[in-house]
Each structure stands twice: as C-alpha cells, then as structure tokens.
Amino acid sequence: MPAPGPAPRRLLVFGAIALLAVVLGTLLLVRADAGLSTRRAIVAGVPLTEVRQAGPGGERRPGVVIAHGFAGSARLMRSLADSVARHGAVAVLLDFAGHGANPSRLPGAGRDDERARAVLSHDLDVALAWLRSRPGVDGDQLVLIGHSMGAGAVTRYAVAHPEIARTVAVSLPDAGEVPAGWAGNLTLVVGGLEFPDFRRAAEEVARGGPPGTRERVVAPGTEHISVLFAPRTHDAVVAALPGRPGGPAPAPLIRPAAAALLLLGLGLGFVPLADLLPRRRPVTAAGPRSSAGRPASAPGGPPSRPSSWLAVALPAVGLGAALTAPLPTARLPLAVGGHVAVFLLLTGALLAGGHLLFRPGRPPAGDTAGPWRTAVVAVVLLGYAALAVALPLHLGFTSAAPVGSRWWLLPLVALCCLVFLLGAELAAEGRGGRYAAIGGIAAAVLAGAAVSGLAPGFVLLVVPLFAALVAWQAAWAGVVRRRGAPWWLPAAVGTVLLAWPVATTLPLA
C-alpha cells in the first residue's frame, strides 16, 4: 500500500488538531459546570437562569441578579454567575427584552430613552421577584450586578430600591445614573483600556458618595468586553457579596477558553471536510497555471491591471457607507444590524457593478466535473458552517439560537451578506489576498462611519466581531477556492459565518 502523499498527510494533521481542540474545549465546558446546579425558567416572558452550588441546601444565601449590556445576553455573563455561585450565593441571570432568548423587542434599542428604561426596570423586577421566591435565598441580602447598559439599569434600580444591599456597576456608561448624595453601597469596575467616557464616569461617581460607600476598581489591560473575564473584576464581584463567604479563586477564563478551542477545532475541521469536493483544476483570474505556477493564458477579456480591483473596491465601499447613512435602516427590527446589513447589500452591489463595468466577466469556476457531488457537498459545508459558528458562540460566549423575529431576519441578513461576498469575489477575481483585503476595507470604513456619525455609534461594538468573521470566512474561502470549486461557493459558505452572529446576537428593536 503506497504511503500517503503530502496532501492526505496534511489533511490528517488538520483533522487530528481539530479533534483535539474540540475534545479539550468540551472537557473545559464540563469542568466549568462541575459542582454547579443550573435551572432555567421563563417568567412573565423574561428568560431567567439560576446558578447555585449543587447539593442539599443549608443556611440562607445571598441572592444576586446579573444583568448584561447592549447586544449581550445571560450567556455572556455566565462566568460571573459561576464565580458568585462558587462563593455561596444564588445567581440569577436574565435576558433583557430584545436580547438573547428573549423574543420581545426593546423600544428604541440603541438609544437611551424612557421607554427602554421602563422595560429594563420591569425585567429586573421579574428577575428579583423570582430570585426572592427561590429556596434558600435571603431576601435581605440582595446584590445587583450589571455591565454597560445593564450597569446603568441596575444602578437606577438600586437608587429607587434601598433594600438592595450592594450594586456592582461594570463599565457604567453615565455618571448621571447616580444622584448626588445617594448613600447606597456601590462598586464601580472599569477596564483600563475602555473608552475615556467610561473611565471618566467611574471616577466621577466614585468621588461623589459618602465615605465608605463607593469603591472603584480598575481591571488593567481590558476593554469593554474583556473586562467581564478579568480576574480583577471577579475578585471585586466576590468581595461585594454580603458576608464575603469563602470559596475557590475565580476562574473566569474557563468558558471563553473552551469556546475558543471549539471555534479553533471546528474551524480547522473544515479543511478535511472541504476535501470531499470533487477535485477540479483551479483556474485563476489570469488563466490556468502551468506546471511552473505561471499563468498560461487569459480566459476571455483583457488581463486586469494589478490595481484595478482596488480602484473598484475603495469607491464601492466608501459609496456604500455614504448611501446607507440617510436610509431608514432602523425600520429593520435589528438594532445596529439593520445598518450593517444594508451597508453590505449596497456595497456588494457596487462591487459587482464596478467590476462588470471595468472588467466584464466573473471569477473562473474550474471545470464542471461532478456537479451533483459538488451540490451535495456544498449543502454539507453550509450546514457545517452554521454549526461551527453557532455552537461555540452559544456554549461559551453569548446566545446564538434564533428566537422570535430572528427566524425571518436571519435569511434577510444572509441575503445582504451573500450579495456583499459575491461582489467581493467578483471584484477580487478569485484572488484570496484581494478578497480578504476588501473585507478589511469594509470593516475599516464601518468603524470610520461610526466615528464620523454616518453610522450608529454602537456599530463600533460590532466592528471587531465583523472583522474577525471576515478573516475567518476569507480563510475558508481560500480552502474552497484551492479545490477549484464554483465561484459562488466561497461566498455562500462565508455568508453563514457572517450572517448568523449578526442576526442572532444583535438586539431586536
């Protein structure tokens, strides 16, 4: 039996690393749940998750409600609930309206108005009432913890409800949430790399309280999201529990590390799976390559100039951002996501139009061998792409399961992403580096639009995720392209990676 060649050997290596990463990630998730009891309920339409130490109940325990921020979910805050529960308290996580598993819509999502504040306060009322009813919870020892939008919500709630023993505000957006002279116990946590307004708010509020009622904690080296997983943040949360019960040192990175390993494993697992595609003879935009790797001939039309793709991409992306700004994108009931989806739709159309204007044609598709096998494998790859992005996000980071309106928003957002990626594939003429660069340009222009006011400010929170997903789908596109797959398949697979997180994690408005 002949020894496996370089390609099969490489696929075996990818498969082995992928399997190892998935196994390690699964073991970490099991470890994160060890010794804890989890119970889920929906009360008055609000999804709630209780986390406490497993085993028979003993003395009454402090109760803690943990509230997420804008575009977050209960699952994003689960590491904080783990730390609280392992130190003897009972934690309840909630999904605010429009977030996570809550199919209700948040009025004015993305804007701080009275309607939204009333809904957030109602959801906190529901969570606290359920917490008080749970066995073993001491209703006189209640703590509220919130992040960003949730920090403002729990702070306002604590100001109006003096029975709250202590409040922990992580990344409080506005110092105005705390009235002058309020004597409630408040811990303020802020990341060392957060936006200046968040750091300024924490400093101002910390100075304004009576002696001994305010504490300001800085988690060094963290920004607006990573502050949730900083050991310093978890230490501050544990210290705020009434009685400061003992327990193991917090381990906030277990769940995100598990999710990262699952993402890595499932991402690498795509490589051997793509090998199921019928092998084709790859053809580049400059024509088939000779055995020496040089272009052999140009398949129809004049050869493109090296800079022609950039001359199409830059104006298309910039004009896409400019055209999106005045459109009523907020009518799409997906806060921030509506703007991003329309931007991608317009930009993709402009990319395709610009390419057809300056260089008619499309990226070559290789030969046409095995069309039925290609179609079947394409369906498998699309399903695998959904699993690879949704499962790790849902288990280790945030809620990624469609609920309510998200079921029809998902295909709509996917259509917008597909148009963008098809336009990028055309403009890049099947060249991987150009394709990735167009995605990077789109991410940079989105960030610039948010800073300049052409896009909602909250778009800045989406840009890092968008950039990471663009890089991921560009890598997968290269794998598929090297197989000589049809020109539309890299874009189709990438569409799932881009559209699923956007449609399932951004708030319903």
Secondary structure, 3 states (H helix, E strand, C coil): CCCCCHHHHHHHHHHHHHHHHHHHHHHHHHHHHCCEEEEEEEECCEEEEEEEECCCCCCCEEEEEEECCCCCCCHHHHHHHHHHHCCCCEEEEECCCCCCCCCCCCCCCCCCCHHHHHHHHHHHHHHHHHHHHCCCEEEEEEEEEEECHHHHHHHHHHHHCCCCCEEEEECCCCHHHCCCCCCCCEEEEEECCCCHHHHHHHHHHHHHCCCCCEEEEEECCCCCCHHHHCHHHHHHHHHCCCCCCCCCCCCCCHHHHHHHHHHHHHHHHHHHHHCCCCCCCCEECCEEECCCCCECCCCCCCCCCCCHHHHHHHHHHHHHHHHHCCCCHHHCCCCCHHHHHHHHHHHHHHHHHHHHHHCCCCCCCCCCCCHHHHHHHHHHHHHHHHHHHHHHHHHHCCCCCCCCCHHHHHHHHHHHHHHHHHHHHHHHCCCHHHHHHHHHHHHHHHHHHHHHCCCCCCHHHHHHHHHHHHHHHHHHHHHHHHCCCCCCHHHHHHHHHHHHHHHHHCCCC
